[in-house]
Amino acid sequence: MKIVARSLVVLFTVFGMAGLGHAQTPKGKTAPAPAAAPAAPQGDAAAPNNTGWVARCTSASRDAPLECAMEQTAVLTKTGQLIVLVNIRVPGDTRTPVALIQLPLGLNLPVGAKLQVDDGKAVDVPIQTCEARGCYINAPIAADVLAQLRSGKQLKVSFQNLGKETISIPMPLADFATVYDKIK
């Protein structure tokens, strides 16, 4: 099953869950080399997908209620490597939107990530965990952040690679409100 809610969770973690811990290597052990190439190598631009935000709905069974999510991805234009995936879902039980953000491997984990809508204040978000496919942020989306996303033009997701270079990925918000209305 494809995970749709990964990218938006990162956004919400950045905006509202600063107290979460960072994924770290245990003391006395060295971190293994990342399985994937370092994030956004120089000379290869990352670009959002050209379809904008996409809504998807699934159900555990025919009798179970639908659970819907929306997502947008940014990939390296030369290689197709996923750099950022933002996924937002609205669980049926709480009706509170939740974001999941997937970032690539090879990040400076203690720095975390930053989320910024248009020219608003950048919000620090801790990276919660990493696994073979990438690093993740997962958090509920506050009402004021949701309002910014609905009315904004661009979400900027920023993080540092292991060389401590800051990488900023723009995620257009042009159709965010329309797609969010379909999943809520």
N, C-alpha and C positions, 0 to 999 in steps of 0.2 A: 504494500500500500504506500503510495507516495505521500510524504509528509508535506502538507500545505502550510501549516501554521508556523513554520520556523522563523521567517524573517521578521514578522511583526512583533513577535515575542521579544526580540532583541530591542526593538524600538521602545517597547513599554518598560523593559527592564531599565533602559537608560533613563527614562523619565520618572520612574516611580519606585525602583527597588534597589537603591544604592547600598543597602546593607547586606546584599548577598555576597557570598565568598567568591574568590577567583579560583579557577582550576590551576593547580600548581603541581610541580613535580615534588615528590617526597624528599625530605632532607637527606643528603648523602647520595642521591641518585642523580644521574644526568638524564635530561630529557632525550628521547630518541629523535633522530632526524625526522623532519616531517615527511610524510609519504608523498605529498603533492608538492608542486613547485611553490616557492614563496609567493605571497600575495602580490599581485599587480606588478610584475617586473617592469622595469623602465622600458619605454618604447612600445608597450602594448596597452592601449587604452581600454578601460572597462566601459561598457555601454549597457544601459537598461534594455530590456527586450523591447521590441517595437510594437508589441501588442498592448502595452500598458498593464493596468491591474486586471487580473483574471479571477472570476468567481468559480468555485467548485463546491458541489454538495455531494455528500456521501451518507450512507445509512448502514448500520450494522446488519440489518435485515429488512425484509419488506415491511414488517410491522413496526420497526423502530423509527423514531423521528429523524428527519434529515438534519445533518450538522453541516453548516456551510462555512467556507473560509475564502479569503481573497489573498492573492499573492502577486508579487512582482519580483523579477530577478535582474541582476546585472552580471554579464559575463565578459571575459576578455575577448576582444574582437578577433584576435589572431588565432587563439587556441580553443575558444569556447569554454574555458574553465569558469565555473561558477565562482563569483567573488562575493556577491551579497544576494540573499534571498530574504524578503520580508513577507511574512505570512500573518494574517490577522483572521481570527475566528471568533465567533460569538457562541459559546456553549449554551445549549438549551436549558440547562439547569440554573445557571446564574444570570444569563443574558448580559454579562459584563464582557466586553471585548478583551481578547488576550492576543498579545503579539509574540511571535517567535522570529528571531533573526538569526540567519546562518551566515557566518563569515568563513573565510578560508583558513587553512592551517598556516602555521608560520607567523603567528602574531606575537607581539610583545604583550603578554597576558596581564601583567600588573597594571598597565596603563588603561586597559579596558577599551571601550569604544565611546564615541560621542554621537549624539543625534541632534539634528537641528532642522527646524522647519523654516524655510525662507531665511529672513535675516534675524530671526528670533534667537533667544539664548540657547547656546549649545548645552546639552545635558550629558553628563558623564554616566555611562552605564557599564556595570561590571560584566565581564564574560563569565558565564556560569560553568560551562563545561566544554570539552573538546572530545571528539572521537574521530574515526577514520575519515568521515566525510567533511568535517569542519568543526568550527567552534560556534557556540550557541548562547543566545540571550533569550529569556522567556519571562514575560511579566504581564500583569493586567494593564490595560490602557485607561488612564484617568480621563474623566470627561473633558477637562480643558485641553488635554493633548489631542483627544479625538476631534474636538472643534478646530484646533490648529491644522490637523491633517485634512479635514474636510474642506477648509477654506484656503489652504496653502497651495503654492505652485510647485514646491520642490522639497523633498526630504533629503538631507545630506547625512550619509552614514560615514563616519571617519574612524580609522584605527591605525595603529602603527605596525609595521612589519618588524622582523627581528633585527633589521639594520636601523631601527628607530626612525624610519622615514614615515611621515604621515601620509596616508592614502585616504582621499575623500571621494566617495561614490555618490553622484546625484541620482535620486529616484524621483521621477516626475509624479506629481499628484493631480494632474489635470482631470483624470476620470475617477479619482479616489471616492468622492462623495457618491457618485452614481453607482459604482460597484458596491460600496459599503451598504447602500440602501437595499440592494438585492440580497445581502446575506444576513442582515440584522433581524 
